[in-house]
């Protein structure tokens, strides 16, 4: 888990990680050392500051206000079989840099596409296409939690990495 996160987020950026959707923290990468394998969730973009303000006006360590520009666009497929999810991700991988595929430890695959610095309008079109073939639209939100690569679900199941290509990350 540590090596994968280091490759996805080089240096010591702020990362928001969660033991659950309600229990999370934002810390510099080095301050997560030794804990990531026990986590369920991570925001697939670095955070811009430790704490931000939610849309309701409350302070939070997990909100859009403290999420930096998009680093990865994640497509999560819930409907269909894992083979069908993989086929959809492979189709997108012919068009965009696929860095990682994580099995949720349940029924879905999460495909992480490296997109730092890309035009948001282009990314929105890709997301609309993914949603049209079964992707969850929630992952469009930059601050949305996705499954921690090689992390652990609350039921103890591993969130296995099926594919990892750090060579597409610049």
C-alpha positions as CSV (number, residue, x, y, z in Angstrom):
1,X,0.0,0.0,0.0
2,X,2.7,2.4,1.0
3,X,4.8,1.9,-2.2
4,X,1.7,2.3,-4.4
5,X,0.6,5.5,-2.7
6,X,4.2,6.8,-2.9
7,X,4.2,6.2,-6.6
8,X,0.8,7.8,-7.1
9,X,1.6,10.8,-4.9
10,X,5.3,11.5,-5.0
11,X,6.9,13.8,-2.5
12,X,5.0,14.6,0.7
13,X,1.6,16.0,-0.4
14,X,-1.4,16.3,1.9
15,X,-3.6,13.3,1.5
16,X,-7.1,12.7,2.9
17,X,-7.6,9.1,3.9
18,X,-10.4,7.4,5.7
19,X,-10.9,4.5,8.0
20,X,-14.6,5.0,7.1
21,X,-16.6,7.7,5.3
22,X,-17.2,9.3,8.7
23,X,-13.7,8.9,10.2
24,X,-10.9,10.4,8.2
25,X,-8.0,12.8,8.4
26,X,-5.8,15.0,6.1
27,X,-2.1,14.8,6.8
28,X,1.2,15.1,4.9
29,X,2.0,11.7,3.1
30,X,4.9,10.9,5.5
31,X,2.5,11.2,8.5
32,X,0.4,8.3,7.2
33,X,3.4,5.9,7.2
34,X,2.4,2.5,8.5
35,X,-1.4,3.2,8.5
36,X,-2.5,3.1,4.9
37,X,-2.9,-0.7,4.6
38,X,-5.6,-0.5,7.2
39,X,-7.6,2.3,5.5
40,X,-10.6,1.9,3.2
41,X,-10.6,5.2,1.4
42,X,-8.4,7.9,-0.1
43,X,-9.2,11.1,-2.1
44,X,-7.5,10.5,-5.5
45,X,-6.2,14.1,-5.6
46,X,-3.9,15.7,-3.1
47,X,-5.3,18.2,-0.7
48,X,-4.4,21.9,-0.9
49,X,-4.6,22.6,2.9
50,X,-5.3,20.6,6.0
51,X,-8.8,22.0,6.5
52,X,-11.4,23.6,4.4
53,X,-15.0,24.8,4.7
54,X,-17.9,22.6,3.6
55,X,-20.7,23.9,1.5
56,X,-22.7,24.1,4.7
57,X,-20.1,26.4,6.3
58,X,-18.5,23.9,8.6
59,X,-14.7,23.2,9.0
60,X,-13.7,19.8,7.6
61,X,-10.5,18.0,6.6
62,X,-12.5,16.3,3.7
63,X,-14.3,18.8,1.4
64,X,-14.0,20.4,-2.0
65,X,-12.6,23.6,-0.5
66,X,-9.4,21.8,0.6
67,X,-9.0,19.5,-2.4
68,X,-6.3,20.5,-4.9
69,X,-6.7,20.3,-8.7
70,X,-7.6,16.8,-10.0
71,X,-4.7,14.3,-10.3
72,X,-6.7,11.2,-11.1
73,X,-10.1,10.6,-12.6
74,X,-11.5,7.4,-11.2
75,X,-14.2,5.3,-12.9
76,X,-16.0,2.9,-10.6
77,X,-18.3,0.3,-12.1
78,X,-20.8,-1.5,-9.9
79,X,-23.2,-3.0,-12.5
80,X,-22.2,-6.1,-14.4
81,X,-19.4,-8.6,-13.8
82,X,-15.8,-7.9,-12.9
83,X,-14.9,-9.0,-16.4
84,X,-17.3,-6.5,-17.9
85,X,-15.8,-3.8,-15.6
86,X,-12.3,-4.7,-16.8
87,X,-13.4,-4.6,-20.5
88,X,-14.8,-1.1,-20.0
89,X,-11.6,0.1,-18.3
90,X,-9.5,-1.4,-21.0
91,X,-11.5,0.5,-23.6
92,X,-10.8,3.8,-21.8
93,X,-7.1,2.7,-21.4
94,X,-6.8,2.8,-25.1
95,X,-7.6,6.5,-25.0
96,X,-6.2,7.7,-21.6
97,X,-3.3,6.8,-19.2
98,X,-4.6,4.1,-16.9
99,X,-2.4,4.0,-13.8
100,X,-4.2,1.7,-11.5
101,X,-7.1,-0.8,-11.2
102,X,-8.3,-1.7,-7.7
103,X,-10.9,-4.3,-6.8
104,X,-13.2,-2.9,-4.1
105,X,-13.2,-6.0,-2.0
106,X,-16.8,-6.2,-2.9
107,X,-18.2,-6.1,-6.4
108,X,-16.6,-3.3,-8.3
109,X,-13.4,-2.2,-10.0
110,X,-12.0,1.3,-9.7
111,X,-9.9,2.5,-12.6
112,X,-7.5,5.4,-11.9
113,X,-6.7,7.5,-14.9
114,X,-3.8,10.0,-14.6
115,X,-5.2,13.4,-15.6
116,X,-3.2,16.1,-13.8
117,X,-3.2,19.3,-15.9
118,X,-5.9,18.1,-18.3
119,X,-8.7,20.3,-19.5
120,X,-11.8,19.8,-17.2
121,X,-14.2,20.0,-20.2
122,X,-12.4,17.0,-21.8
123,X,-12.4,15.1,-18.5
124,X,-16.1,15.9,-18.1
125,X,-16.8,14.4,-21.5
126,X,-14.9,11.2,-20.6
127,X,-16.8,11.0,-17.3
128,X,-20.1,11.4,-19.1
129,X,-19.1,8.5,-21.4
130,X,-18.1,6.3,-18.5
131,X,-21.4,7.1,-16.7
132,X,-23.3,6.2,-19.9
133,X,-21.9,2.7,-19.7
134,X,-22.4,2.2,-16.0
135,X,-19.8,4.2,-14.0
136,X,-20.8,5.8,-10.8
137,X,-21.1,9.6,-11.3
138,X,-20.1,10.3,-7.7
139,X,-16.4,10.0,-8.5
140,X,-16.5,13.1,-10.7
141,X,-16.4,15.1,-7.5
142,X,-12.7,15.8,-6.8
143,X,-13.1,15.2,-3.0
144,X,-15.0,11.9,-3.4
145,X,-13.4,9.0,-1.5
146,X,-12.4,5.9,-3.6
147,X,-11.1,2.6,-2.4
148,X,-7.5,2.7,-1.0
149,X,-5.2,0.6,-3.2
150,X,-4.3,-2.5,-1.3
151,X,-6.3,-1.2,1.7
152,X,-8.7,-3.0,3.9
153,X,-12.5,-2.8,4.0
154,X,-14.3,-2.7,7.3
155,X,-15.2,-6.4,6.9
156,X,-11.5,-7.2,6.6
157,X,-11.4,-7.9,2.9
158,X,-8.4,-6.6,1.0
159,X,-8.9,-4.1,-1.8
160,X,-6.6,-5.9,-4.2
161,X,-4.6,-4.1,-6.9
162,X,-5.3,-5.8,-10.2
163,X,-3.2,-3.5,-12.4
164,X,-0.5,-0.9,-11.7
165,X,1.4,1.1,-14.2
166,X,3.3,4.0,-12.5
167,X,5.0,4.7,-15.8
168,X,2.0,6.8,-17.0
169,X,2.4,9.2,-14.1
170,X,4.4,12.3,-14.9
